[in-house]
């Protein structure tokens, strides 16, 4: 099983390939506790992704809250190797349907 940092690094490369010209920002975990790891900016869209090493990785306090609230605003999800394709498909659909 890859480390979360390796998974995140590969995910950023894949996001940049799927969404040419996008900006991916890594959030400071010490600024707002529980805020998702990555902010994806693409054209007029945005999404936040919380990277996990595996589906059963422990969540930090407030992570489920922020993912749920941010998903109501635009798109947010927990992403890990086991659901990566599903989340990326959902992200592509969300960005296409919100033109």
ZIWORA-V580591 format. One record per pair of residues at least 6 apart in sequence whose C-alpha atoms are under 7 Angstrom apart, sorted by sequence separation. I is the first residue (numbers start at 0). J is the second residue. D is the distance in Angstrom with one decimal. If there is no record, write none. Layout:
# ZIWORA-V580591
{{I,J,D} {I,J,D}}
This chain:
# ZIWORA-V580591
{{15,21,6.1} {28,34,7.0} {39,45,5.4} {40,46,6.8} {69,75,5.6} {39,46,5.1} {38,46,5.8} {39,47,6.1} {78,86,6.6} {38,47,4.6} {66,75,5.4} {26,36,5.3} {37,47,5.5} {38,48,6.7} {66,76,5.8} {25,36,5.7} {26,37,5.9} {37,48,5.1} {11,23,6.9} {25,37,4.8} {35,47,6.0} {36,48,6.0} {37,49,6.5} {24,37,5.6} {25,38,6.5} {35,48,5.6} {36,49,4.9} {23,37,6.6} {24,38,5.1} {35,49,4.4} {36,50,6.4} {23,38,5.7} {24,39,6.5} {23,39,4.6} {22,39,5.9} {23,40,6.4} {21,39,6.9} {22,40,5.1} {21,40,5.6} {22,41,6.6} {21,41,4.6} {18,41,6.9} {54,79,6.0} {33,59,6.2} {53,79,5.3} {33,60,6.0} {35,62,6.8} {46,73,6.3} {47,74,6.4} {48,75,5.6} {49,76,6.3} {50,77,6.0} {51,78,6.1} {52,79,5.8} {53,80,6.3} {54,81,6.5} {33,61,4.6} {34,62,6.2} {45,73,6.6} {46,74,4.7} {47,75,4.6} {48,76,5.2} {49,77,4.7} {50,78,5.0} {51,79,4.9} {53,81,6.9} {32,61,6.9} {33,62,4.2} {46,75,5.5} {47,76,6.8} {48,77,5.9} {49,78,6.0} {50,79,5.9} {48,78,6.5} {34,65,6.0} {35,66,6.9} {33,65,6.7} {7,50,6.3} {3,50,6.9} {3,51,5.8} {3,52,4.5} {2,52,6.0} {44,94,6.4} {1,52,6.7}}
